[in-house]
Amino acid sequence: MPKSNGMNKIKGFMVSNIVPIVFIIVCMIGVAFSGSAPSIIMMDVISRFSRNAFLVISLIIPILTGLGLNFGIVLGAMAGQISLLIVCVAGMNGLSAVIAASALSVPLAVFLGWLTGKLLNNTKGSEMITSMILGFFASGVYQFLLLFVWGGIIPIDAPGIMLDSGIGVRSAVNLNNLKYAIDNIWKMDIFTAGIIFSLIFLIINAVKLLKRTDKTKVRTVVNIAVFAAIFVICFWASHADACKKMKALCQIPMVTFGLIALLCMFVPAFLKTKLGQDMRAVGQDMKVASVAGIDVDKTRIIATCISTVLASFGQIIFLQNLGNMSTYSAHENVGMFSAAALLIGGASVSKATVGQAIMGTILFHVLFNVSPMAGKNIFGSAELGEYFRVFIAYGIIAVTLALYAWKKTVQAREKNKVQ
């Protein structure tokens, strides 16, 4: 019997975590075949993670509220882009430009989130496809605004931003005036940063351990063990000669990572509030939540607004790191890539955690980094390698949803056996 129970636990763990397990294996194969140096892969992943993590985490609250994968976060990205264009036209520079753009994006993102929430309340059960189509429609309105209204109706004098005719914004806008405005505030090598962040989270989990009941202590103890291991590894690597190259190349933008860490702490803390608990209740069963006195439609709208505002901040962080903006296409893949990254981490359309968002973002960008060279080395063609990257980027959601469908079937079969 003990052996049988142990096997069942292992099988249950494998089924529950089949998606991240599959993609961890794919990542390992990709790294092995890419031939890239670990320090180069790490440097690229750090840069991509700092750009995208905020956007991925912005999906968690609507998922837990029962809205599924909110592809409508592209509206938040548009709000961030419009705000950046406004501060550029105003001639602002550096960190003040980023702060001003963030402040300007809030009312616009809230308005767009409110409109999105109202629409999703009228299409209950089809939120994901609705938000995706809404993103395409909003993109058309956004293009009309920047191609005709700016300069055509609203006179704007900004030669570096507007087209030569004076009507419409250029297809590519240089953001050198605020490039790395957040990232360059404070940078630190990866191992020292790892020591600092692991110590912070060790302290946080140690405090939690003192407050937790017996039923919830196990996860906190596991977290402490993980962060203690990270601390030891980073401390050893920071003094090891073999890691000198990685230490020199891999610099962590501490303020950007600090903002991501704050968001990671904000989401679970918010979900423990009365409003957060209402969102969870709505996500589990709207009818029961309504009977319990929760205003379901209002709660769903608030969740959408929060997600849209966070996405606008995330897009600003993304673009200040990139240093330029493809005016009419920078927002297009925000929803798709963020959803793919979250699903890779083990989330589903109804359940997601901060840990899954972090893991998924890392795995997604490892795949994005190594897939072109791995594809080239496996298939013998650079062109095929690039197609392999496109397949990885767009095929993830289909593969992940298929794996989740299989997982649900297995779990239902096991449940029927028990009954």
C-alpha positions as CSV (number, residue, x, y, z in Angstrom):
1,M,0.0,0.0,0.0
2,P,2.7,2.6,0.8
3,K,4.4,2.0,-2.5
4,S,1.0,2.3,-4.3
5,N,0.3,5.6,-2.5
6,G,3.8,6.9,-3.4
7,M,3.3,6.0,-7.1
8,N,-0.1,7.7,-7.1
9,K,1.4,10.8,-5.6
10,I,4.2,10.9,-8.2
11,K,1.6,10.2,-11.0
12,G,-0.6,13.0,-9.6
13,F,2.3,15.4,-9.5
14,M,3.3,14.6,-13.1
15,V,-0.3,15.0,-14.3
16,S,-0.8,18.3,-12.4
17,N,2.5,19.8,-13.7
18,I,2.7,18.2,-17.1
19,V,2.9,21.5,-19.0
20,P,5.9,23.0,-17.2
21,I,7.6,19.6,-17.1
22,V,7.2,19.3,-20.9
23,F,8.6,22.7,-21.6
24,I,11.5,22.4,-19.1
25,I,12.5,19.3,-21.2
26,V,12.1,21.2,-24.4
27,C,14.2,24.1,-23.0
28,M,17.0,21.7,-22.0
29,I,17.0,20.2,-25.5
30,G,17.0,23.6,-27.0
31,V,19.9,24.8,-24.9
32,A,21.9,21.6,-25.7
33,F,21.4,22.0,-29.5
34,S,21.8,25.8,-29.6
35,G,25.5,25.8,-28.9
36,S,25.2,29.2,-27.1
37,A,27.3,30.0,-24.1
38,P,25.2,29.9,-20.8
39,S,26.3,33.5,-20.0
40,I,24.9,34.7,-23.3
41,I,21.6,32.9,-22.8
42,M,21.4,34.2,-19.2
43,M,22.1,37.8,-20.3
44,D,19.4,37.7,-22.9
45,V,16.8,36.0,-20.7
46,I,17.4,38.6,-17.9
47,S,16.8,41.4,-20.4
48,R,13.6,39.8,-21.8
49,F,12.4,38.9,-18.3
50,S,12.7,42.5,-17.0
51,R,10.8,43.7,-20.1
52,N,7.9,41.2,-20.0
53,A,7.3,39.9,-16.5
54,F,5.1,42.8,-15.5
55,L,2.8,42.2,-18.5
56,V,2.5,38.5,-17.7
57,I,1.6,39.0,-14.1
58,S,-1.1,41.5,-15.2
59,L,-3.1,38.5,-16.4
60,I,-3.4,36.8,-13.0
61,I,-6.3,38.8,-11.5
62,P,-8.7,38.5,-14.4
63,I,-8.0,34.7,-14.6
64,L,-8.9,34.3,-11.0
65,T,-12.0,36.4,-11.5
66,G,-13.2,33.9,-14.2
67,L,-12.5,36.1,-17.2
68,G,-9.9,33.6,-18.6
69,L,-6.9,34.8,-20.5
70,N,-7.5,38.5,-20.9
71,F,-6.2,39.2,-24.4
72,G,-7.7,42.6,-23.9
73,I,-4.5,43.7,-22.1
74,V,-3.4,45.0,-25.5
75,L,-5.7,48.0,-24.8
76,G,-3.6,48.7,-21.7
77,A,-0.5,48.5,-23.9
78,M,-2.0,51.0,-26.3
79,A,-2.8,53.3,-23.3
80,G,0.9,53.1,-22.3
81,Q,2.1,53.8,-25.8
82,I,-0.2,56.8,-26.3
83,S,1.1,58.2,-22.9
84,L,4.7,57.7,-24.0
85,L,4.0,59.6,-27.3
86,I,2.4,62.5,-25.3
87,V,5.5,62.9,-23.0
88,C,7.8,62.7,-26.1
89,V,5.8,65.4,-27.8
90,A,6.1,67.5,-24.6
91,G,9.9,67.1,-24.8
92,M,10.3,65.3,-21.5
93,N,13.3,63.1,-20.8
94,G,14.6,60.4,-18.5
95,L,12.8,59.1,-15.4
96,S,10.5,62.1,-15.2
97,A,9.1,61.1,-18.7
98,V,8.5,57.5,-17.5
99,I,6.7,58.7,-14.4
100,A,4.6,61.2,-16.3
101,A,3.7,58.6,-18.9
102,S,2.7,56.1,-16.2
103,A,0.5,58.7,-14.5
104,L,-1.1,59.7,-17.8
105,S,-1.8,56.1,-18.7
106,V,-3.9,55.4,-15.6
107,P,-7.1,57.3,-16.4
108,L,-6.9,56.1,-20.1
109,A,-6.3,52.5,-19.1
110,V,-9.1,52.6,-16.5
111,F,-11.5,54.0,-19.1
112,L,-10.5,51.3,-21.6
113,G,-10.7,48.6,-18.9
114,W,-14.2,49.8,-18.0
115,L,-15.3,49.5,-21.6
116,T,-13.7,46.1,-21.9
117,G,-15.3,44.9,-18.6
118,K,-18.8,46.1,-19.8
119,L,-18.4,44.2,-23.0
120,L,-17.2,41.0,-21.3
121,N,-20.1,41.1,-18.9
122,N,-22.4,40.9,-22.0
123,T,-20.5,38.0,-23.5
124,K,-20.1,35.7,-20.4
125,G,-18.7,32.3,-21.3
126,S,-16.9,33.7,-24.4
127,E,-14.6,36.2,-22.7
128,M,-11.3,35.1,-24.3
129,I,-12.4,35.2,-27.9
130,T,-14.3,38.4,-27.2
131,S,-11.2,40.1,-25.7
132,M,-9.1,38.9,-28.6
133,I,-11.5,40.3,-31.2
134,L,-11.8,43.5,-29.1
135,G,-8.0,43.9,-29.3
136,F,-8.2,43.8,-33.1
137,F,-11.0,46.4,-33.2
138,A,-9.2,48.7,-30.7
139,S,-6.1,48.4,-32.8
140,G,-8.0,49.9,-35.7
141,V,-9.3,52.8,-33.6
142,Y,-5.8,53.3,-32.3
143,Q,-4.4,53.5,-35.8
144,F,-7.1,56.0,-36.9
145,L,-6.2,58.2,-33.9
146,L,-2.5,58.3,-34.6
147,L,-2.7,58.3,-38.4
148,F,-5.4,61.0,-38.8
149,V,-6.5,62.7,-35.6
150,W,-2.9,63.5,-34.5
151,G,-2.0,66.3,-36.8
152,G,-5.2,66.1,-38.8
153,I,-7.6,67.3,-36.2
154,I,-5.3,68.0,-33.2
155,P,-2.3,70.1,-34.4
156,I,1.0,68.7,-33.1
157,D,4.4,70.2,-33.7
158,A,6.9,67.4,-33.2
159,P,9.1,66.8,-36.4
160,G,10.9,63.7,-34.9
161,I,7.6,62.0,-34.1
162,M,5.1,63.2,-36.8
163,L,5.3,62.4,-40.5
164,D,6.7,65.1,-42.9
165,S,3.2,66.0,-43.9
166,G,2.4,66.9,-40.3
167,I,-0.5,64.5,-40.2
168,G,0.0,61.1,-38.5
169,V,2.7,59.6,-36.3
170,R,5.8,57.9,-37.8
171,S,5.8,54.1,-37.9
172,A,8.9,54.0,-35.7
173,V,9.5,56.4,-32.9
174,N,12.9,56.8,-31.2
175,L,12.6,56.7,-27.4
176,N,16.3,57.5,-26.7
177,N,15.0,60.3,-24.4
178,L,13.9,57.7,-21.9
179,K,15.8,54.6,-22.9
180,Y,16.9,52.6,-19.8
181,A,15.4,55.4,-17.6
182,I,14.4,52.8,-15.0
183,D,16.9,50.1,-15.8
184,N,20.0,52.3,-15.4
185,I,19.1,53.7,-12.0
186,W,20.8,50.8,-10.2
187,K,22.4,47.7,-11.7
188,M,24.1,44.8,-10.0
189,D,25.7,41.5,-11.1
190,I,23.4,38.5,-11.1
191,F,24.9,36.7,-8.1
192,T,24.9,39.7,-5.7
193,A,21.3,40.5,-6.8
194,G,20.4,36.8,-6.2
195,I,21.8,37.1,-2.7
196,I,19.9,40.2,-1.9
197,F,16.5,39.0,-3.3
198,S,16.8,35.6,-1.7
199,L,17.5,37.2,1.7
200,I,14.5,39.4,1.3
201,F,12.2,36.5,0.4
202,L,13.8,34.3,3.1
203,I,12.8,37.0,5.7
204,I,9.3,37.4,4.3
205,N,8.7,33.6,4.4
206,A,10.2,33.2,7.8
207,V,7.7,35.8,9.1
208,K,4.9,34.0,7.3
209,L,6.0,30.7,8.9
210,L,5.4,32.1,12.4
211,K,1.8,33.1,11.4
212,R,0.8,30.1,9.4
213,T,-1.3,27.2,10.6
214,D,-0.1,23.6,10.4
215,K,-2.0,23.0,7.2
216,T,-0.3,25.9,5.4
217,K,3.2,25.6,6.8
218,V,4.5,23.0,4.3
219,R,4.5,25.4,1.3
220,T,6.2,28.1,3.3
221,V,8.9,25.7,4.5
222,V,9.5,24.7,0.8
223,N,9.8,28.3,-0.1
224,I,12.4,28.9,2.6
225,A,14.3,25.8,1.4
226,V,14.3,27.1,-2.2
227,F,15.4,30.6,-1.3
228,A,18.1,29.3,1.1
229,A,19.4,27.1,-1.8
230,I,19.4,30.2,-4.1
231,F,21.3,32.2,-1.5
232,V,24.0,29.4,-1.1
233,I,24.4,29.0,-4.8
234,C,24.7,32.7,-5.5
235,F,27.1,33.2,-2.6
236,W,29.3,30.4,-3.9
237,A,29.1,31.6,-7.5
238,S,30.0,35.2,-6.6
239,H,33.4,34.0,-5.4
240,A,34.0,31.2,-7.9
241,D,36.5,31.8,-10.8
242,A,34.4,29.7,-13.2
243,C,31.5,32.2,-12.9
244,K,33.5,35.4,-13.4
245,K,32.4,35.8,-17.0
246,M,28.7,35.4,-16.2
247,K,29.1,37.8,-13.3
248,A,30.6,40.4,-15.6
249,L,28.0,40.0,-18.4
250,C,24.8,39.4,-16.5
251,Q,23.7,42.7,-14.9
252,I,20.4,42.9,-13.1
253,P,18.4,46.2,-13.3
254,M,17.6,46.3,-9.6
255,V,14.8,48.9,-9.8
256,T,13.0,47.1,-12.6
257,F,13.3,43.8,-10.8
258,G,12.2,45.6,-7.6
259,L,9.0,46.8,-9.3
260,I,8.3,43.2,-10.5
261,A,8.9,41.9,-6.9
262,L,6.5,44.5,-5.5
263,L,3.9,43.4,-8.0
264,C,4.5,39.8,-7.1
265,M,3.8,40.7,-3.4
266,F,0.9,43.0,-4.3
267,V,-1.2,40.4,-6.2
268,P,-1.5,37.8,-3.4
269,A,-1.9,40.5,-0.8
270,F,-4.7,42.1,-2.8
271,L,-6.4,38.7,-3.3
272,K,-6.7,38.4,0.5
273,T,-8.7,41.6,0.8
274,K,-12.5,41.7,0.7
275,L,-12.5,42.7,-3.0
276,G,-9.9,40.1,-3.8
277,Q,-12.0,37.4,-2.1
278,D,-15.0,38.6,-4.0
279,M,-13.1,38.2,-7.2
280,R,-12.1,34.6,-6.3
281,A,-15.7,33.8,-5.4
282,V,-16.9,35.2,-8.8
283,G,-14.3,33.2,-10.6
284,Q,-15.4,30.0,-8.9
285,D,-19.1,30.4,-9.4
286,M,-20.9,33.5,-10.5
287,K,-24.4,32.3,-9.4
288,V,-23.2,31.4,-5.9
289,A,-21.3,34.7,-5.6
290,S,-24.5,36.6,-6.7
291,V,-26.6,34.8,-4.1
292,A,-23.9,35.7,-1.5
293,G,-24.6,39.4,-2.2
294,I,-21.6,40.1,-4.5
295,D,-22.1,42.5,-7.4
296,V,-20.7,40.1,-10.0
297,D,-20.6,42.5,-13.0
298,K,-19.0,45.3,-11.0
299,T,-16.4,42.9,-9.6
300,R,-15.5,41.7,-13.1
301,I,-15.2,45.3,-14.4
302,I,-12.8,46.2,-11.5
303,A,-10.7,43.1,-12.2
304,T,-10.5,44.1,-15.9
305,C,-9.6,47.7,-15.0
306,I,-6.8,46.6,-12.7
307,S,-5.4,44.2,-15.4
308,T,-5.5,47.0,-18.0
309,V,-3.7,49.5,-15.8
310,L,-1.0,47.0,-14.9
311,A,-0.6,46.2,-18.6
312,S,-0.1,49.9,-19.4
313,F,2.7,50.0,-16.8
314,G,4.1,46.8,-18.2
315,Q,4.2,48.2,-21.7
316,I,6.0,51.4,-20.5
317,I,8.6,49.3,-18.7
318,F,9.0,47.2,-21.9
319,L,9.5,50.1,-24.2
320,Q,11.9,52.1,-22.0
321,N,14.1,49.0,-22.0
322,L,13.7,48.6,-25.8
323,G,14.5,52.3,-26.6
324,N,12.2,52.5,-29.6
325,M,8.6,51.9,-30.5
326,S,6.9,50.4,-33.5
327,T,4.0,52.8,-33.3
328,Y,1.4,50.6,-35.0
329,S,2.5,47.1,-34.0
330,A,4.3,47.2,-30.7
331,H,1.1,46.2,-28.8
332,E,0.0,43.5,-31.2
333,N,1.6,40.4,-29.6
334,V,1.3,41.6,-26.0
335,G,-1.7,39.5,-25.1
336,M,-0.6,36.4,-27.1
337,F,3.0,36.3,-25.7
338,S,1.9,37.0,-22.1
339,A,-0.7,34.3,-22.2
340,A,1.8,31.8,-23.7
341,A,4.3,32.6,-21.0
342,L,1.8,32.2,-18.2
343,L,0.5,28.9,-19.6
344,I,4.0,27.5,-19.9
345,G,4.5,28.1,-16.2
346,G,1.6,25.7,-15.4
347,A,-1.3,28.2,-15.2
348,S,-4.7,27.5,-16.8
349,V,-7.6,29.6,-18.0
350,S,-9.1,29.4,-14.5
351,K,-6.2,29.3,-12.1
352,A,-2.8,31.1,-12.0
353,T,-0.2,32.1,-9.5
354,V,2.7,34.5,-9.3
355,G,5.1,31.6,-9.2
356,Q,3.7,30.2,-12.4
357,A,3.9,33.6,-14.1
358,I,7.6,33.9,-13.1
359,M,8.5,30.3,-14.2
360,G,6.6,30.7,-17.4
361,T,8.2,34.0,-18.3
362,I,11.7,32.5,-17.8
363,L,10.9,29.3,-19.7
364,F,9.2,31.2,-22.6
365,H,12.2,33.5,-23.1
366,V,14.8,30.7,-22.8
367,L,12.9,29.0,-25.7
368,F,12.7,32.2,-27.6
369,N,16.4,32.7,-27.2
370,V,17.6,29.2,-28.1
371,S,15.0,28.1,-30.7
372,P,16.5,29.8,-33.8
373,M,20.0,28.3,-33.3
374,A,18.6,25.0,-32.1
375,G,16.4,24.9,-35.2
376,K,19.3,25.8,-37.4
377,N,21.5,23.1,-35.9
378,I,18.8,20.4,-35.9
379,F,17.4,21.2,-39.4
380,G,20.5,22.6,-41.0
381,S,18.9,25.8,-42.2
382,A,18.9,29.3,-40.6
383,E,15.5,30.0,-42.2
384,L,14.0,26.9,-40.7
385,G,15.4,28.0,-37.4
386,E,13.5,31.3,-37.5
387,Y,10.3,29.4,-38.4
388,F,11.0,27.2,-35.4
389,R,11.0,30.3,-33.2
390,V,7.7,31.4,-34.7
391,F,6.2,28.0,-34.1
392,I,7.4,28.1,-30.5
393,A,5.9,31.6,-30.0
394,Y,2.5,30.9,-31.5
395,G,2.1,27.1,-31.0
396,I,2.6,27.2,-27.3
397,I,-1.0,28.2,-26.5
398,A,-2.5,25.4,-28.7
399,V,-0.1,22.8,-27.3
400,T,-0.7,23.9,-23.7
401,L,-4.5,23.9,-24.0
402,A,-4.3,20.5,-25.6
403,L,-2.2,19.2,-22.6
404,Y,-4.7,20.7,-20.2
405,A,-7.5,19.0,-21.9
406,W,-5.6,15.7,-21.6
407,K,-4.9,16.5,-17.9
408,K,-8.6,17.1,-17.2
409,T,-9.5,13.8,-18.9
410,V,-6.9,11.9,-16.8
411,Q,-8.1,13.5,-13.6
412,A,-11.7,12.8,-14.4
413,R,-10.9,9.1,-15.1
414,E,-9.0,8.8,-11.8
415,K,-11.9,10.4,-10.0
416,N,-14.4,7.9,-11.5
417,K,-12.1,5.0,-10.5
418,V,-12.2,6.2,-6.9
419,Q,-16.0,6.5,-6.9
